[in-house]
Amino acid sequence: MRTFRNPVMPGFYPDPSAIRVGEDYYLVTSSFEFFPGVPIFHSKDLVNWRQLGHVLDRPSQLNLDHTIPSMGIWAPTLRYHQGIFYMITTYVDNDKNQHNFYVTATDPAGDWSDPVWLEDAPGIDSSLFFDEDGKVYYTGNRVPPEGQDYPKHMDIWLQEIDLEAGKLTGPKISIWQGALKVAHAQEGPHVYRIRDWYYVLIAEGGTGHTHAITIARSKHVAGPYEGHKANPILTHRHLGRQYPIVNVGHGELVETQHGDWWMFCLASRTCGGYYRNLGRETFLTPVAWENEWPVVNPGKGVLEFESAAPDLPETKWPELPARDDFADSRLGLSWNFLRTPRGEFWSLTDKPGYLRLRLKPQRLSEVENPSFIGRRQQHLSFRAAADMMFSPVQEGEAAGLVLLQNENYHFRYELGQDAGQQVLRLIERRGGSEQLLASRAYTPGKVQFKVEAKGQEYSFYYRTSESDKWTALYEKADGTVLSTDLAGGFTGAYIGMYASSQGAESINAADFDWFSYEGLE
């Protein structure tokens, strides 16, 4: 029996939405304050995925200036109808105001259109449903029209939408308020027509430990909807905090071309206690139908690390190399910026074969667009390394590697200047306070950094060239600083390269010959 391993999308890939078009599957996830926004993936077998690009890859589509951590792009939904792909999502601003919009494309790899912003579309987690009679409906959540009975009490609502005009039409209709009377944060609605029933699948209980997936059905799209007596159909909140997969929720149902059903959902892996450095990841689990209700992972009812694979031809894409030598004229799709990149602070052509990062005054400790390019941490244990050429010429100039959760929780492993002397140093920023963990005089202008994580023990090494042995600068730093359980928010840890002049103007730059990342599990 062929099996697969969960998560199918390891690392910070939350709120999955997936569709089938013929024999091809496409999937998108949330991206919050990172640019480009909404990564999009392709698969033939539901398990092996390759990234096609990002839906929101132009500044005209996505302005993330000064967006605080975990705001920005929330819970996209991907749909397909009559040759057009639709991605609808919520941009949440710093004041937690919700702005819903959609974009379209005829090719999921892009280019996607500029946003169509919707007026009078309150709430988050917008979704589209194309009914058989040609009508299209918008669904989302909102504060109940009659008011909230308890904190975070939300209402799932539906309204017809004119996609050509970009307007909601007709009345707003409340269709469900979840399975439990006090199950807060009803959100993430997806409506499906399956045989004779309309189903609304939602998340409730919040995106933390009490997260859950529930379902209701109706003979009419506008309701009334009856909740399933077996709700929640998937949760891990009853398994306790020692279970290795937690905060399971926010699901999407997909039917294969052979009539089999599967569910994508988010969940987190814990490490070193109840710490979730990788954020919320995408998992896959089978679904059966009994009495016209879904049964998730029949006979088990929980997500598993290893399950029987879908009955689809296995299609493995070429693996991305562990090392990026920056030989292409474009950045690889795994790389992201913090917020919308402003100014020409990076280049792959100024010094061919190198990634050049120009020093910007912006600091990693600020809610800005610093000179930073990073990728997701995708393994509980991993090794990352980079080769950098850089010579600081004034106080405050620094460049190197960063392990980032947000502006107040990260490690900076950098080459800088201290009292006129070049130094290698490791700085831990925890709760907005910084601690120098290690510092060592270092005069060459070339350095190779290495970070090895074994669970929550993060160790930092350096050498001058590949012919040298690695020297430890600091071993067994506490990696829980990179967990959402300390830092808060909804994102996962990033690893990347950065360069900063710490508030001053500078014409200096750091050149990275290569960057490598590999899992050790």
LONU-999976 format. One line per field, with one value per residue: x, y, z of N, C-alpha, C in turn. Coordinates in steps of 0.2 Angstrom, whole numbers. Layout:
N
nc1 = X  ... $
nc2 = Y  ... $
nc3 = Z  ... $
cac1 = X  ... $
cac2 = Y  ... $
cac3 = Z  ... $
cc1 = X  ... $
cc2 = Y  ... $
cc3 = Z  ... $
END
This chain:
521
nc1 = 4  3  9  7  15  11  14  7  10  23  28  25  10  -5  -23  -28  -35  -42  -44  -51  -47  -52  -40  -31  -25  -26  -20  -20  -14  -14  -5  -2  8  18  27  29  11  -1  3  3  -1  2  -4  -5  -8  -13  -4  10  17  20  26  18  18  14  -1  -4  7  12  16  5  -6  -5  -3  7  13  19  11  7  13  5  -6  -14  -15  -28  -34  -37  -48  -50  -57  -65  -72  -80  -68  -61  -51  -53  -48  -52  -51  -47  -41  -33  -32  -21  -29  -38  -48  -58  -56  -62  -59  -57  -48  -44  -39  -34  -25  -18  -5  -3  -3  -12  -27  -28  -35  -52  -62  -74  -88  -97  -95  -94  -83  -72  -63  -68  -78  -82  -96  -102  -117  -128  -138  -133  -131  -121  -113  -108  -99  -96  -90  -98  -102  -116  -132  -141  -133  -119  -119  -110  -92  -83  -93  -100  -107  -112  -114  -123  -123  -129  -119  -113  -101  -96  -99  -94  -100  -110  -126  -144  -152  -143  -140  -142  -135  -129  -123  -114  -109  -109  -116  -107  -96  -84  -79  -84  -80  -71  -80  -85  -95  -104  -111  -117  -123  -139  -139  -135  -120  -112  -97  -87  -75  -73  -71  -59  -42  -33  -29  -42  -47  -58  -68  -83  -100  -114  -131  -142  -157  -159  -150  -150  -154  -166  -151  -146  -137  -124  -127  -116  -106  -91  -84  -71  -57  -44  -44  -49  -39  -29  -14  -2  -2  5  0  -9  -21  -31  -40  -50  -55  -56  -65  -62  -66  -60  -56  -61  -71  -68  -66  -58  -50  -42  -34  -29  -15  -4  12  20  34  47  39  24  26  26  35  34  22  6  2  -2  -12  -18  -32  -42  -59  -75  -93  -107  -124  -127  -118  -102  -88  -74  -58  -61  -65  -55  -54  -45  -31  -17  1  5  -3  -14  -11  -19  -30  -23  -13  4  13  28  37  52  64  67  83  94  103  103  111  109  110  100  90  80  72  70  54  52  56  53  48  48  33  28  40  50  59  75  83  88  97  100  108  118  130  134  128  127  117  113  111  107  111  99  91  81  76  76  69  58  42  43  49  62  79  78  77  68  64  53  54  54  55  56  69  84  96  104  113  124  134  143  149  155  159  158  158  155  149  135  132  127  126  119  112  95  84  68  53  44  45  49  53  66  82  97  111  125  137  146  150  159  165  174  179  178  165  159  143  129  113  99  82  69  53  54  66  83  97  114  121  133  149  162  178  182  190  191  183  174  162  156  140  132  118  111  97  91  77  72  84  96  110  125  136  152  164  178  179  175  184  188  186  170  167  161  150  140  131  116  106  90  77  63  60  56  43  25  19  26  28  16  3  0  8  23  40  53  68  82  91  99  102  107  108  105  96  104  110  117  128  133  134  129  135  128  134  128  114  109  97  91  81  83  76 $
nc2 = -6  11  25  42  56  67  84  89  101  107  119  137  137  141  140  132  132  123  116  106  104  96  84  90  98  113  124  136  147  157  172  184  197  195  197  191  189  176  161  150  133  117  101  84  73  76  75  78  93  107  124  136  150  166  173  187  196  209  226  234  226  223  231  232  241  246  236  227  213  198  204  209  198  187  170  165  160  148  147  140  143  140  142  152  157  161  170  174  185  192  207  213  227  237  242  232  232  225  221  215  207  201  193  188  175  167  158  148  151  164  179  187  197  215  219  218  227  225  232  235  222  215  207  193  180  177  169  161  154  144  141  129  135  146  157  166  166  175  171  174  179  188  200  196  202  204  207  202  188  183  185  186  180  175  177  167  172  174  180  185  188  199  196  202  215  217  218  216  209  210  203  201  186  177  162  152  149  141  126  124  133  142  142  151  163  159  155  155  150  138  134  121  111  96  82  81  91  106  111  119  122  125  134  134  140  147  149  143  131  126  125  119  110  111  107  110  107  110  110  120  134  146  142  135  129  114  108  96  82  75  84  92  88  87  89  92  96  89  80  84  93  86  79  77  84  98  111  110  114  124  119  111  104  92  83  69  65  52  51  50  57  70  80  95  104  115  113  112  107  102  106  102  104  113  121  130  133  132  137  137  123  114  100  84  73  58  57  50  46  45  42  54  63  69  59  61  54  40  28  33  47  57  68  60  57  48  41  31  33  44  37  40  43  43  58  65  80  88  89  104  111  110  120  137  146  158  160  163  175  179  179  164  155  152  162  177  194  205  213  225  227  241  252  250  239  226  215  203  205  215  210  197  180  182  187  203  213  229  240  246  259  254  244  227  226  235  240  239  239  231  228  213  196  181  164  151  142  125  113  104  101  107  112  127  138  150  160  175  190  205  221  230  248  258  262  253  247  232  215  199  183  180  173  173  177  188  206  208  196  187  180  187  184  190  200  214  230  236  248  252  240  225  213  197  192  187  190  190  193  196  198  211  216  216  204  201  187  181  186  190  195  198  199  196  199  190  178  163  157  146  138  127  117  107  101  112  117  128  131  140  143  147  150  154  149  136  126  127  122  121  133  135  148  150  139  129  138  145  140  142  156  158  154  154  154  161  173  177  179  173  168  158  153  161  161  169  182  197  215  230  247  253  264  274  283  274  268  255  238  220  205  189  174  161  152  139  127  113  100  90  79 $
nc3 = 0  -5  4  11  18  31  36  20  15  22  35  36  29  30  31  20  3  -10  -27  -40  -57  -70  -71  -63  -49  -38  -26  -14  -1  15  17  24  31  21  6  -11  -11  -7  -11  -24  -29  -38  -42  -46  -39  -26  -16  -19  -22  -33  -33  -42  -43  -36  -32  -29  -35  -38  -34  -37  -34  -21  -7  6  15  31  37  51  60  56  51  36  22  23  23  9  -4  -17  -33  -48  -64  -79  -87  -80  -67  -50  -36  -20  -6  10  15  29  39  49  60  61  52  39  22  8  -7  -25  -37  -54  -66  -82  -82  -70  -66  -68  -78  -64  -62  -57  -41  -37  -28  -15  -10  6  12  25  37  38  28  15  2  -13  -22  -35  -41  -49  -56  -62  -54  -43  -27  -13  2  19  36  49  62  71  65  75  85  96  107  115  117  102  95  80  64  50  33  18  1  -15  -29  -42  -53  -64  -63  -51  -39  -24  -23  -20  -4  11  19  34  37  46  62  68  77  91  106  112  104  99  86  73  56  40  30  17  4  -4  -17  -16  -23  -19  -9  -1  7  20  26  40  50  68  85  86  80  88  100  102  90  76  64  57  51  41  33  19  9  1  -5  2  14  27  36  43  57  58  68  73  74  81  65  63  74  86  99  110  112  120  125  124  112  96  85  83  85  75  60  49  35  19  6  -7  -22  -30  -48  -48  -40  -26  -10  -1  12  15  27  41  53  67  71  86  96  107  119  121  109  94  81  67  64  56  46  31  30  25  23  22  17  19  15  24  26  19  25  29  34  42  40  41  55  63  64  66  62  54  54  44  31  20  3  -9  -22  -35  -49  -44  -44  -44  -43  -49  -37  -28  -27  -13  -12  -17  -29  -34  -48  -58  -66  -60  -43  -34  -31  -18  -10  0  3  17  19  6  -6  -7  -16  -24  -18  -19  -30  -43  -54  -53  -48  -56  -52  -39  -25  -22  -8  -4  9  20  29  37  51  57  68  67  60  45  28  27  21  17  13  13  17  21  37  37  43  59  63  56  43  39  28  22  11  12  6  14  20  34  35  43  60  65  53  47  42  37  43  47  59  59  68  71  72  85  90  86  79  76  66  63  53  59  65  78  89  80  75  66  69  72  77  88  91  101  100  111  115  112  118  118  118  118  113  109  103  92  87  70  55  41  25  20  24  29  35  47  52  63  68  80  85  98  100  94  85  81  68  60  46  35  22  11  13  26  43  52  65  81  86  94  104  106  108  114  105  106  105  93  91  89  101  110  103  98  86  69  60  54  57  48  38  33  23  27  27  35  39  51  53  48  33  19  7  5  3  4  -2  -7  -11  -11  -4  7  12  21  27  42  47 $
cac1 = 0  7  7  10  17  9  10  9  13  26  30  19  6  -11  -29  -28  -41  -40  -49  -49  -49  -50  -36  -26  -27  -23  -20  -18  -14  -13  2  -1  12  24  26  22  5  -5  7  -2  3  -1  -3  -8  -10  -15  1  16  15  25  23  17  20  10  -7  -3  15  14  14  -2  -11  -5  1  8  17  18  7  9  14  -1  -11  -12  -19  -30  -39  -40  -52  -48  -62  -64  -79  -80  -62  -58  -49  -55  -46  -55  -48  -48  -35  -35  -27  -18  -35  -42  -54  -58  -57  -63  -58  -55  -44  -45  -34  -36  -19  -17  2  -3  -4  -18  -29  -28  -40  -59  -64  -81  -91  -102  -94  -91  -80  -66  -63  -73  -78  -87  -100  -105  -123  -130  -143  -129  -130  -115  -114  -102  -100  -91  -93  -99  -105  -123  -136  -145  -128  -116  -122  -104  -86  -81  -99  -100  -113  -110  -119  -122  -127  -128  -113  -112  -94  -94  -100  -90  -105  -115  -133  -149  -151  -138  -144  -138  -136  -128  -119  -110  -112  -110  -118  -102  -90  -82  -75  -86  -76  -69  -85  -85  -102  -103  -117  -115  -129  -146  -139  -130  -117  -108  -91  -84  -71  -75  -67  -53  -37  -28  -30  -49  -50  -62  -71  -90  -103  -122  -133  -149  -160  -159  -144  -151  -156  -162  -146  -146  -130  -123  -127  -109  -101  -87  -82  -63  -54  -39  -44  -50  -33  -24  -8  4  -3  10  -3  -13  -25  -34  -46  -51  -55  -58  -67  -61  -68  -56  -60  -63  -76  -66  -66  -52  -50  -37  -35  -23  -14  3  17  23  41  50  33  18  29  24  39  33  16  1  4  -7  -13  -23  -35  -48  -66  -81  -99  -112  -131  -126  -114  -95  -84  -67  -53  -66  -62  -49  -56  -40  -25  -11  7  6  -9  -14  -11  -25  -30  -21  -6  9  17  33  40  59  65  71  90  95  107  102  117  108  112  95  89  74  72  66  47  51  58  48  50  43  29  29  47  50  66  79  88  91  99  104  112  124  136  131  130  126  112  116  107  110  109  93  91  76  79  72  65  53  37  45  51  69  82  77  74  68  60  50  57  49  57  58  76  86  102  104  120  125  141  142  155  153  164  155  163  153  145  128  131  127  122  120  107  91  79  63  46  42  50  51  56  70  89  101  117  127  144  145  156  159  170  179  182  173  164  153  139  123  108  92  77  64  48  56  72  89  103  120  123  140  153  169  182  182  192  190  177  170  161  150  136  128  113  108  92  89  71  72  91  98  117  127  143  155  170  180  178  173  190  189  181  166  168  155  150  135  127  110  101  83  73  56  59  53  37  20  17  29  28  9  1  -3  13  28  47  57  75  84  97  97  107  104  113  102  94  108  110  123  129  136  130  132  134  128  136  124  111  106  92  89  79  87  72 $
cac2 = 0  17  30  48  59  74  89  89  107  109  126  142  137  140  141  130  131  119  114  101  106  90  80  94  101  119  126  143  148  164  175  189  203  194  198  191  186  170  157  145  127  113  94  79  67  79  74  81  100  112  130  140  157  169  176  194  197  216  231  237  221  222  236  230  246  247  231  224  206  194  207  208  193  181  165  165  154  148  143  139  142  142  144  157  155  166  170  179  185  197  211  215  232  237  243  226  233  220  223  209  208  195  193  183  173  161  153  149  153  171  185  188  204  219  218  220  228  224  237  232  215  214  201  189  173  177  163  161  148  145  137  126  139  151  162  166  168  177  169  176  179  195  201  194  208  205  208  196  185  182  187  183  176  177  174  165  175  173  185  185  193  200  196  206  222  218  221  211  211  207  204  197  181  173  154  147  152  136  120  125  139  146  140  157  164  155  158  151  146  136  131  116  108  89  79  85  95  112  111  124  119  131  133  138  138  150  146  140  124  123  125  113  110  109  107  110  106  112  108  127  138  151  138  134  124  110  106  89  80  72  90  94  82  86  93  88  99  84  75  86  97  82  76  80  88  102  117  107  117  127  114  112  97  91  77  67  63  45  51  49  63  72  86  99  108  117  111  113  102  105  104  104  106  116  127  129  137  132  140  132  120  111  93  80  67  55  58  45  49  41  46  60  67  67  56  62  49  35  24  36  53  62  68  56  58  44  38  28  39  44  33  44  41  47  62  68  85  88  92  110  110  113  126  142  149  164  160  165  182  180  175  158  156  151  168  182  200  208  219  226  229  248  254  245  237  220  213  197  207  219  205  190  174  184  191  209  217  235  242  251  262  251  239  221  227  240  237  242  235  231  224  206  191  175  158  148  136  119  106  105  101  109  116  133  141  156  163  182  195  211  224  236  254  263  260  252  243  225  210  192  179  181  168  178  176  195  211  208  189  184  180  190  182  196  203  221  234  238  252  252  233  220  207  192  192  183  194  187  198  192  203  218  217  212  202  199  180  180  191  188  199  194  204  195  202  185  173  158  156  140  137  120  117  101  103  119  119  131  132  145  142  151  148  158  146  129  122  127  118  126  135  137  155  149  133  127  144  143  141  144  163  158  151  159  153  167  179  178  180  168  166  154  156  162  161  173  186  204  220  236  252  254  271  279  282  270  265  249  232  213  200  183  169  156  150  133  125  106  97  85  74 $
cac3 = 0  -5  9  11  25  33  32  13  14  28  36  36  24  33  28  13  -1  -16  -32  -45  -64  -74  -67  -60  -43  -37  -19  -11  7  17  17  30  29  17  -1  -14  -7  -9  -15  -27  -30  -43  -40  -49  -34  -19  -11  -21  -25  -35  -33  -49  -42  -31  -35  -29  -35  -40  -29  -38  -31  -14  -3  13  19  38  40  57  59  56  48  29  18  27  21  2  -7  -24  -37  -55  -67  -86  -89  -76  -60  -45  -29  -16  1  15  17  36  40  56  64  60  47  34  16  4  -14  -28  -43  -59  -71  -86  -81  -62  -65  -69  -73  -61  -62  -51  -36  -38  -20  -14  -5  10  12  31  40  35  25  10  -2  -19  -23  -41  -41  -55  -60  -65  -49  -39  -20  -9  9  24  42  51  68  69  64  81  90  99  113  119  114  96  92  73  59  43  29  11  -3  -22  -31  -49  -53  -70  -60  -45  -33  -21  -25  -16  3  15  22  39  36  51  68  71  80  98  108  114  100  96  79  67  51  35  26  10  2  -9  -19  -17  -25  -17  -3  -1  13  22  30  43  56  74  91  86  76  92  102  102  83  74  58  58  44  41  26  17  2  -3  -4  7  20  33  37  49  59  59  75  74  74  75  61  64  79  90  105  115  113  125  123  123  106  92  80  87  82  68  58  43  30  12  3  -14  -25  -36  -54  -47  -35  -19  -6  3  15  17  33  44  59  69  74  92  97  114  123  117  105  87  77  60  62  54  40  27  31  20  26  18  19  17  16  27  27  16  29  28  39  41  41  45  60  67  66  68  57  55  50  38  29  13  -2  -13  -28  -40  -51  -40  -48  -41  -47  -48  -30  -28  -24  -6  -12  -22  -31  -37  -55  -62  -67  -55  -37  -34  -29  -11  -7  1  7  23  16  -1  -7  -9  -18  -28  -13  -20  -37  -45  -60  -51  -47  -58  -48  -32  -23  -18  -4  -2  16  20  36  41  55  57  74  65  56  39  23  28  16  19  9  17  16  27  40  35  47  66  63  49  43  34  28  17  9  11  6  16  25  36  35  49  65  64  47  48  37  39  43  52  60  61  69  70  73  92  92  81  80  70  66  58  53  60  67  86  91  74  74  63  74  71  83  88  95  102  102  114  118  111  122  114  122  114  115  107  99  91  82  63  50  33  22  18  30  28  41  47  58  64  73  82  89  100  101  88  86  76  66  54  43  30  16  12  15  33  48  55  72  84  89  100  103  109  109  115  99  107  104  86  91  90  108  114  99  96  79  65  55  56  57  42  38  27  23  27  27  38  41  57  54  44  26  17  0  6  1  5  -8  -5  -16  -11  2  7  17  21  33  45  50 $
cc1 = 4  4  9  11  14  14  12  12  17  28  23  15  -1  -17  -30  -35  -38  -46  -46  -51  -47  -46  -30  -29  -23  -24  -17  -18  -13  -6  3  3  18  22  31  17  2  -1  2  2  -1  1  -7  -11  -12  -10  7  14  21  22  24  19  16  4  -6  5  17  12  7  -8  -11  0  1  12  14  13  10  9  7  -7  -10  -17  -21  -35  -41  -44  -51  -54  -61  -71  -78  -74  -58  -57  -51  -51  -49  -52  -49  -41  -37  -30  -25  -24  -40  -48  -53  -60  -57  -62  -56  -51  -45  -39  -37  -31  -18  -9  3  -2  -11  -20  -28  -35  -47  -62  -71  -83  -97  -102  -90  -88  -74  -68  -68  -72  -83  -90  -104  -111  -124  -134  -139  -128  -124  -116  -108  -104  -94  -93  -94  -102  -113  -127  -139  -140  -125  -118  -116  -98  -84  -87  -100  -105  -110  -116  -117  -126  -125  -123  -114  -104  -92  -94  -96  -94  -109  -122  -138  -148  -145  -142  -140  -140  -134  -123  -115  -113  -113  -112  -112  -95  -89  -79  -77  -84  -75  -74  -84  -92  -101  -110  -115  -122  -135  -145  -134  -127  -113  -103  -88  -79  -74  -71  -60  -48  -32  -30  -37  -52  -53  -65  -78  -94  -111  -124  -140  -151  -160  -153  -144  -153  -163  -157  -147  -139  -130  -123  -120  -104  -97  -84  -74  -61  -49  -40  -46  -44  -28  -18  -2  3  1  7  -9  -17  -28  -40  -46  -50  -58  -59  -65  -62  -63  -60  -62  -69  -74  -65  -60  -53  -43  -38  -28  -22  -6  6  20  30  44  45  28  21  28  28  37  26  11  2  -2  -7  -18  -25  -41  -54  -71  -87  -104  -119  -130  -123  -107  -92  -77  -62  -57  -62  -57  -51  -51  -35  -20  -5  8  -1  -9  -15  -18  -24  -29  -14  -1  13  22  36  47  60  69  78  90  99  104  108  116  110  107  94  83  75  68  59  47  53  53  52  45  40  31  36  47  58  70  85  91  92  102  108  118  130  133  133  129  120  114  110  110  107  104  93  86  79  74  67  59  48  38  46  59  72  83  74  74  64  58  54  51  50  58  65  79  93  102  111  120  132  140  149  152  158  160  160  161  149  138  127  132  123  124  113  102  86  73  56  42  47  52  53  60  78  92  108  121  135  143  151  155  165  176  181  176  172  158  149  132  118  102  88  71  59  50  63  78  94  108  122  130  143  160  172  183  184  191  183  172  169  155  147  133  124  111  103  91  83  72  79  94  106  120  134  146  162  171  178  177  178  191  184  176  168  162  155  145  131  121  107  94  79  66  55  55  46  31  17  20  28  21  9  0  2  18  35  49  64  78  90  95  103  104  110  110  100  98  108  117  122  132  131  133  130  134  129  131  120  108  102  91  86  83  83  72 $
cc2 = 6  22  37  51  66  78  88  96  110  116  130  142  136  141  139  130  128  117  109  104  100  85  84  98  108  121  132  143  155  166  181  195  201  195  194  188  180  166  152  139  122  106  90  73  69  79  78  87  103  119  133  147  160  173  184  195  204  220  234  232  221  227  234  235  247  242  227  217  203  198  206  203  187  177  166  159  154  144  144  139  145  145  150  155  162  165  176  179  191  201  214  221  232  239  237  227  228  222  217  211  201  198  187  181  168  156  154  152  161  173  185  196  208  218  221  221  228  229  233  225  214  208  199  183  173  171  164  154  149  139  134  130  145  157  161  169  170  174  172  176  187  195  200  201  209  207  201  194  184  184  183  178  179  174  173  168  174  179  184  190  193  201  201  213  223  220  215  214  207  207  199  192  177  166  150  151  147  131  121  132  144  145  147  157  159  159  153  147  144  132  127  113  101  85  83  90  101  111  117  121  125  129  137  136  142  146  143  133  121  124  119  115  107  110  107  109  109  110  115  131  143  148  137  128  121  108  99  87  77  78  90  87  81  91  89  91  94  79  78  90  93  79  80  85  92  108  115  111  120  123  116  105  97  84  75  65  56  45  50  57  64  79  89  103  110  114  113  107  105  102  107  107  109  122  125  134  138  135  135  130  116  103  90  74  65  57  53  49  43  45  53  66  65  64  57  57  43  30  27  43  59  63  63  58  54  40  35  34  39  40  37  42  46  51  66  74  85  92  99  109  113  119  131  146  156  165  163  172  184  176  169  159  155  157  173  188  201  214  220  229  236  250  248  242  230  219  207  199  211  216  198  184  176  187  197  212  223  237  247  253  258  245  233  222  233  237  241  237  235  227  217  202  184  170  155  142  130  113  108  105  102  111  121  136  146  158  170  186  202  214  230  242  259  259  259  248  236  221  203  188  181  175  172  175  183  200  211  201  187  183  183  188  186  197  211  224  237  241  252  245  229  215  203  192  189  187  191  193  195  198  210  220  213  210  199  192  179  185  189  192  195  199  202  197  197  180  169  156  149  140  130  120  109  102  111  121  122  133  136  144  146  148  153  156  139  124  122  123  124  127  137  144  154  143  132  133  141  145  143  151  163  155  156  159  158  173  181  178  173  165  161  157  156  162  165  177  193  209  227  241  256  262  276  278  278  268  258  243  225  209  193  178  163  155  143  131  117  104  91  79  68 $
cc3 = 0  0  7  18  25  37  25  11  20  29  36  30  27  29  21  9  -8  -20  -36  -52  -68  -69  -64  -54  -41  -30  -18  -4  9  17  22  27  24  10  -5  -10  -11  -13  -18  -30  -35  -41  -45  -45  -27  -14  -13  -25  -27  -35  -40  -49  -36  -35  -35  -29  -38  -35  -30  -36  -24  -11  4  17  26  41  46  56  60  54  40  26  22  22  14  0  -15  -27  -44  -58  -74  -88  -86  -69  -56  -39  -26  -9  4  16  24  38  48  62  64  56  42  27  11  -4  -18  -34  -48  -63  -75  -85  -74  -61  -66  -76  -71  -62  -56  -47  -38  -30  -20  -8  -1  11  19  33  36  31  20  5  -8  -20  -30  -41  -48  -59  -63  -60  -45  -32  -17  -2  13  31  44  59  67  69  71  87  93  106  118  114  107  93  85  69  52  38  22  7  -10  -24  -39  -50  -59  -67  -54  -39  -30  -22  -21  -8  6  19  27  38  41  56  71  75  88  100  110  110  96  89  74  61  45  31  19  9  -4  -11  -21  -18  -23  -12  -5  6  14  27  33  48  62  80  91  82  81  94  102  95  81  68  59  51  45  34  25  10  -2  -1  1  14  21  33  44  51  60  66  77  75  81  71  61  69  83  97  111  116  118  121  122  116  101  86  83  82  75  66  51  37  23  9  -4  -16  -30  -42  -53  -42  -28  -16  -2  6  17  23  36  50  61  72  80  92  103  119  118  114  97  82  70  58  60  47  37  28  26  24  22  21  15  18  19  28  24  21  28  35  38  44  45  49  64  69  68  62  59  51  44  37  22  8  -6  -19  -34  -43  -47  -45  -44  -45  -45  -41  -31  -25  -18  -7  -18  -23  -34  -44  -60  -62  -62  -49  -38  -30  -21  -7  -6  4  13  20  9  -2  -10  -11  -21  -23  -14  -28  -38  -51  -58  -51  -49  -54  -41  -31  -19  -14  -1  5  16  28  40  45  55  63  73  60  49  34  23  22  19  14  12  15  22  30  39  39  54  67  56  49  37  34  22  17  8  11  8  21  27  37  40  54  63  58  49  43  39  38  48  53  63  63  68  72  81  94  86  84  74  71  60  59  54  62  74  88  86  72  71  68  71  78  82  93  95  104  104  117  117  114  118  119  117  117  114  103  98  86  75  58  43  31  19  24  27  35  41  53  58  70  74  88  91  102  94  89  79  75  61  52  38  23  17  14  23  37  51  63  75  87  95  99  108  112  110  109  100  106  97  86  92  97  112  110  98  89  76  60  58  55  50  43  32  28  23  28  30  40  48  58  50  37  24  10  0  4  3  -1  -6  -11  -17  -4  2  13  16  28  36  48  46 $
END
